[in-house]
Amino acid sequence: QAQLIESGGGLVQAGESRRLTCVASGRAFSSDDWGWFRQAPGKEREFVATINWTGQRTTYADSVKGRFTISRDNTRNTVYLQMNDLQPADTAVYYCNLVANPQFPWGRGTRVTVSS
């Protein structure tokens, strides 16, 4: 059964860092492009970052460029999101998933709350 488990969220102060982890199981992982997405309270889910299957090509939303870094470990079926200089606008539930369809069923996400 395909499954995604995100972890690493929590309550942080503005300017602090956090590393999110996403572990995938039940389907092939290493040959696909992966992404992190987030959903802030009252807003739709939005793209944050993507990484191609080799890990050599990444893209970022303008709002996180220069502060967030996406990476992956294909040997562990895991995608990471290193978040630095967090700001209150980064408060959201963060999710990972494949970039293209058919995606995994969405996981429960991991909540990041940034206080000013």
C-alpha angles and dihedrals in degrees: 000000000000112000140170124202119190123192143162102075126130146125115310138168121248110275095029128115135237135182120215124201130201121191119193126200140170098041140054112286115172102065098055138079114248134200145191119226133180139202120204121201110286094004137098123259111273138193117261108169143338135203128196123233095267093046091235099107124056136171130196139195110251090243093063102030111129093016105059128055125194121203139162142209110207091189089063099036086237137138122195135200117199108198119194131180092018117202133197088255088065091065106123146105108277123215136181128209145143114291094226133046137296087055127186116262105274115262126224092265128217122266121231118191119186118195123200 
